[in-house]
């Protein structure tokens, strides 16, 4: 049983008809004239981050992954809550961690409103809950909203976090070459300092039909949209925004990094073809990297088209706990 099967079987609640429970990037709860978007993420030492990671960067990422979920729901961040378990209260570590967390909280006007701390016997454990608002006049870009004929868009670039993780794992076994060190320096921020696309999520209100952030890999996360919307997709490898450091990499590794690499925290969304000019103008005006990478089809699954126009197969192997 994988992570998503476990959630579906044991933790899919019967939310009130007007609300949205487990199964999307955020829960949506009607409160007065607005909807409250709520998300929670758990980060574990040894599973989600290395024990020696820079604590400032860890604090940043702990909040960033939650803000990314709010972005995928086109929600405006309003508050966050932090649960933190640590083995020892080390002032220097705590100062750096809290600084990274608070700097990002201030950047997105998402103040820390409470939480809990305790001692841990299993390394650092971080639990963050974020809340945001979405007016009733805005159509939430749920995973179930993709329509046949929609374009598929992606913000940012792919492959950086996967490449950085691969090099950090390699460095645990043996010293890196000078070339590998330079590559790691170029892409490490993608893994440790992801930039949540909150502003883009807000600008996509009533434009994006369906949206998700890429936390577990492009194919796996896009597939969540396809399954919820009962549609298929065609992706063009030549249109994918790949980081320069992977352009000359061996094909199998590049495809794994680009199609299945996680920790991207960019937005993948679908929108009507007639909105292409609007999205292109939005990208240009805000100096955003937006790529139109494919289209929504009536068939099920994902059809991959290579640089020469030929279909090819690639197993979906994005991150999935318990599998």
URLINBEL-V424595 format. One record per backbone hydrogen bond with DSSP energy under -0.5 kcal/mol. NH is the residue of the N-H (numbers start at 1). CO is the residue of the C=O. E is the energy in kcal/mol with one decimal. If there is no record, write none. Layout:
NH/CO/E
NH/CO/E
This chain:
3/321/-1.4
6/2/-2.4
7/3/-1.9
8/4/-2.1
9/5/-2.5
10/6/-2.4
11/7/-2.1
13/11/-1.0
15/13/-1.1
19/16/-2.1
20/28/-2.7
23/24/-0.6
27/38/-2.7
28/20/-2.0
29/36/-2.3
31/34/-3.0
34/31/-1.9
35/134/-2.1
36/29/-3.6
37/35/-0.6
37/132/-3.1
38/27/-2.2
39/130/-2.3
41/128/-2.2
43/126/-3.1
45/124/-2.3
46/49/-3.0
47/44/-1.7
48/44/-3.1
49/44/-1.0
53/50/-1.6
58/54/-2.1
59/55/-2.5
60/56/-2.1
61/57/-2.7
62/58/-2.5
63/59/-1.2
64/60/-2.5
65/61/-2.3
66/63/-0.6
67/63/-2.4
68/64/-2.2
69/65/-0.8
70/66/-1.7
71/67/-2.3
72/68/-1.9
73/69/-0.7
73/70/-0.9
74/71/-1.8
75/70/-2.6
76/133/-2.5
77/75/-0.6
78/131/-3.0
79/131/-1.6
80/111/-2.2
81/129/-2.6
82/114/-2.2
83/127/-3.6
84/116/-2.5
85/125/-2.8
86/118/-1.8
90/88/-1.4
91/89/-0.7
94/90/-2.7
95/91/-2.7
96/92/-2.0
97/93/-2.8
98/94/-2.7
99/95/-1.8
100/96/-2.3
101/97/-2.2
102/98/-3.0
103/99/-2.6
104/100/-1.4
105/101/-2.1
106/102/-2.6
107/103/-1.9
108/104/-1.7
109/106/-1.2
110/105/-3.1
113/80/-3.0
113/111/-0.5
114/80/-0.5
116/82/-2.1
118/84/-1.8
120/86/-1.7
122/123/-0.5
125/85/-2.4
126/43/-2.8
127/83/-3.0
128/41/-2.3
129/81/-2.5
130/39/-2.6
131/79/-2.9
132/37/-2.3
133/76/-2.1
134/35/-2.2
136/33/-1.3
138/135/-1.7
140/138/-0.7
142/140/-2.2
145/142/-1.9
146/143/-0.6
149/296/-2.1
150/147/-2.4
151/271/-3.1
152/294/-2.4
153/151/-0.5
153/269/-3.4
154/291/-2.2
155/267/-2.0
156/289/-2.0
158/241/-3.2
163/159/-2.3
164/160/-2.4
165/161/-2.5
166/162/-2.4
167/163/-2.1
168/164/-2.4
169/165/-2.4
170/166/-1.9
171/167/-2.2
172/168/-0.8
172/169/-0.5
173/170/-1.4
174/170/-1.7
181/177/-2.4
182/178/-2.0
183/179/-2.2
184/180/-2.8
185/181/-2.3
186/182/-1.6
187/183/-1.5
188/184/-1.8
190/187/-0.7
191/187/-0.7
191/188/-1.0
192/188/-2.4
193/189/-2.7
196/194/-0.7
198/196/-1.4
201/197/-2.3
202/198/-2.0
203/199/-1.9
204/200/-1.5
205/202/-1.3
206/139/-0.6
207/204/-2.3
208/204/-2.3
209/270/-3.1
210/270/-0.8
211/141/-1.5
212/268/-2.2
214/266/-2.6
215/213/-1.4
219/259/-2.6
221/217/-2.7
222/218/-2.7
223/219/-2.0
224/220/-0.9
225/221/-1.1
226/222/-2.2
227/223/-2.6
228/224/-2.0
229/225/-2.2
230/226/-1.1
231/226/-1.9
232/297/-2.8
233/301/-2.3
234/295/-2.3
235/303/-2.8
236/293/-2.6
237/235/-0.6
237/305/-3.1
239/236/-1.7
240/237/-1.3
242/240/-1.2
243/158/-1.9
246/243/-1.8
247/244/-1.4
249/246/-1.2
254/250/-2.7
255/251/-2.7
256/252/-1.9
257/253/-2.6
258/254/-2.6
259/255/-2.9
260/255/-0.6
260/256/-1.6
261/256/-0.6
261/257/-0.5
263/215/-2.5
264/214/-1.3
265/214/-2.8
268/212/-3.0
269/153/-2.0
270/210/-2.3
271/151/-1.8
275/272/-1.9
276/273/-1.7
279/275/-2.4
280/276/-2.7
281/277/-2.3
282/278/-2.0
283/279/-2.4
284/280/-2.0
285/281/-2.6
286/282/-1.7
287/284/-0.7
288/283/-2.7
290/288/-1.0
291/154/-2.6
293/152/-2.2
293/291/-0.8
294/152/-1.1
295/234/-1.9
296/150/-2.6
297/232/-2.4
301/231/-0.5
303/233/-3.1
304/302/-0.5
304/312/-0.7
305/235/-2.5
306/310/-3.4
309/306/-1.9
312/304/-2.0
317/315/-0.7
319/216/-1.0
323/320/-1.5
